[in-house]
Amino acid sequence: MSNTPQLPNLGQYFMKNLSMNLEKLGFNEWFQDNTEPAKLTEYQIARVITVNKNSYIIQNGKNEIFAKITGALMFNADSPLDYPAVGDWVYVQVFDDDSFAVIHEILPRKSLLKRKTSGKQIEFQLIAANIDTAMIIQSLDFNYNIRRLERYLVMINESHIHPLVLLSKSDLLAADEIEKKIADIHKLMPNLQILAFSSQNDSGLDQVKERLIAGKTFCLLGSSGVGKTTLLNNLMDEALFETHKVRETDGKGRHTTTRRQLILLKNGAMIIDTPGMRELGNIAVESGLCDTFNEIAELSTQCRYNDCTHIHEKGCAVLLALKDGMISEERYRNYVKMNKESVYNEMSYLEKRQKDKQFGKLSKSVMKHKNRARRS
């Protein structure tokens, strides 16, 4: 007889643990297919629903549990991408009657929404993982900005997440003015889904609620003051989260949301609320740029040179289209700016990673020599 321990059958495991209600938290067939059966003999599966500075809150289908990551996970992390994000599925050990858990490993991610950290530092910042739809909110006042919308879309498209644009505070404008703004966006991105709504008079809220499907994960993105928290309170049918008024002088608001958290709605959909974003820097977003500026990507295939920068080269189809008015000056400039920024940040990031690896090797070598010296 073989002494090899029998691995659990995944189907049997999930049938046995139906009480955990992992499915209602979004654990679908894709994640089941990416689960390692051997790990289920020792660990449970849970979802990260809140990220604090040095701790997490997870949900295992029965309880919300305070959690920490293992020292090994922390030691082996090369960048912030290796740490759990809100929405991640993780292998955990649970202790003390579900009052404390240890996160050992992150399951493969179906999607990961990330951006460059704010300021001069060249590093990734995790926003959320395993999102099905990203809901970009812009308010129909000072905040409405197509160029900023393009930046959000580059970040979302790079992660292969479905985008949905929500135009809040529709009570501020007449219906024909709102239609004009939506038409302006559709001229550039005709396939983009856009909904206008108002939390003030509930206009359009039913349409927003119809998009929220049970078992799917949505993420709210937008600047401070656009009405993310007010919308979330309306979707939950109760004022659970604090809101602040925006400044009348410039329409800017204070950060109401201070941390990323996953919230389960009454209809079974999940929403990840995020703090307002003032900076939207990108690193290595070639596919996101192509998907967002698809007309420029298509024109670039007609350029004389394969490595055309679309800035000064002869035979550039993009510059010709710009001259003929097929592409707006503002959209072209935003594309060039983001492309330059992405390339520069990627080069800087790769250089930083190389230096970090060299330092890591040096540190391990020093520790190895110290340990040898102690033993001798």
JOMO-V436891 format. One record per helix or strand. SS is the DSSP state (alpha for helix, beta for strand). FROM is the first residue (numbers start at 1). TO is the last residue. If there is no record, write none. Layout:
ss->SS from->FROM to->TO
ss->SS from->FROM to->TO
This chain:
ss->alpha from->10 to->16
ss->alpha from->18 to->20
ss->alpha from->23 to->25
ss->alpha from->29 to->33
ss->alpha from->37 to->41
ss->beta from->44 to->51
ss->beta from->56 to->59
ss->beta from->64 to->69
ss->alpha from->71 to->76
ss->alpha from->80 to->82
ss->beta from->89 to->95
ss->beta from->100 to->106
ss->beta from->112 to->116
ss->beta from->124 to->129
ss->beta from->133 to->139
ss->alpha from->146 to->158
ss->beta from->162 to->168
ss->alpha from->170 to->172
ss->alpha from->175 to->188
ss->beta from->193 to->196
ss->alpha from->205 to->211
ss->beta from->217 to->221
ss->alpha from->228 to->236
ss->beta from->261 to->264
ss->beta from->270 to->273
ss->alpha from->286 to->292
ss->alpha from->294 to->300
ss->alpha from->317 to->323
ss->alpha from->329 to->375
